[in-house]
């Protein structure tokens, strides 16, 4: 293949990656998919009665946002702009492709552009932390990723430790997922003296904010870290077991469940998937797998260390590592480092063999296709979960109207645990209606007055004026 044709093949693959990403996000937007915490956030816009500056001040001054003022400012701005047009809320999804573009920009400065392009493809279709792809509120994870990746750029490429430190701090003040990533940043610094200065400067400024500035400026300050958990050996062992289960079992189960739902993938989606996998083949069949093998090995080892370190956030918090539900939202760092380490290790070991390029390209092409199918399955499951929630609330609306109920609390029982575990439409137990703060938006969308009718999930609240049981398409009220 001539150099000009090769460049065209690469540009086509790069374009297809972003076309796929924007397609999946458009599918979420056009289907009006709002789940879990997004339901609470989008409803907030309906009750805004302040000017922009007062609202942002009050929004950031909350227990959930005071520790994350950077992403809190962005999220609050989007919510404020959504008060007259709820569709604006979905603009939070755009931070996912922006984070992918940033990852490519930085990796392209360190490794070959082909590897950078493969990395963003595998990152985009990963089954780890799927909430950061399909949930607008998880822009905080994507913003944290952007700042963290740029902090590495200013160490490796620009050699500017001050800017790197500030970017790392901005990452943590967006979302804490890359806190343990500071170890990778320190490892990337060559001089021991500079390592110490970087660590002291970065951790010192973070400590000042957490323990002094945050408490001083925000009346609803909440310390999200839980240092005492470090000494809970039983919990730490559980984190190790869950982490291993997540990677070595749950990931493959998710792929399997995606293939069970393969019939839900449209012809257009099949075309995108096939074009993408062919694009991978077309680029790699001419790629020199022996090029920069030492650098690839070094990146692979560092990324693997980052992958292991990433689980450290679960030791310092109350969260547990899982691929399932909205609880997978904390895996942004794991997703990034896992993708890069796996890809670089594969490329390095393949580079040590004598396999033909076409064979290697074919393997990567098939691998890409499998991951794309899995990701499309998760996208369809998010859409299904949204439809499922609305269907539940439509049934509640009908039953309330039949019984002339206009005020009171309602506990709805649709056996949520059994549903997410046994319903094959769910790939990663996508979030169904569970917490009380999700009910107002669902009620509003389905014609129920959320100010007079308070709806709870039976699993969370059993003391209600009325109980509605939904089972096997039958709806009973007590």
ABEGO torsion letter per residue (X at the ends): XBAAAAAAAAAAAAAAAAAAAAAAAAAAAAAGBBBEAAAAAAAAAAABABBAAAAAAAAABBAAAAABAAAAAAAAAAAAAAAABAAAAAAAAAAAAAAAAAAAAAAAAABBAAAAAAAAAAAAABABGAAAAABAAAAAAAAAAAAAAAAAAAAAAAGBAAAAAAAAAAAAAABAAAAAAAAAAAAABABAAAAAAAAAAAAAAAAAAAAAAAAAABAABBBABBAAAAABAAAAAAAAAAAAAAAAAAAAAAAAAAAAAAAABBAAAAAAAAAAAAAAAAAAAABBAABGAAAAAAAAAAAAAAAAAAAAAAAABABBBBABEAAAAAAAAAAAAAAAAAAAAAAAAAAABABBAAAAAAAAAAAAAAAAAAAAAAAAAAAAAAAAAAAAAAAAAAAAAAAGBABEBBBBBAGAAAAAAABAABAAGBBBBABAAAAAAAAAAAGBBAAABBBBBAAABABBABBBBBBGGBBBBX
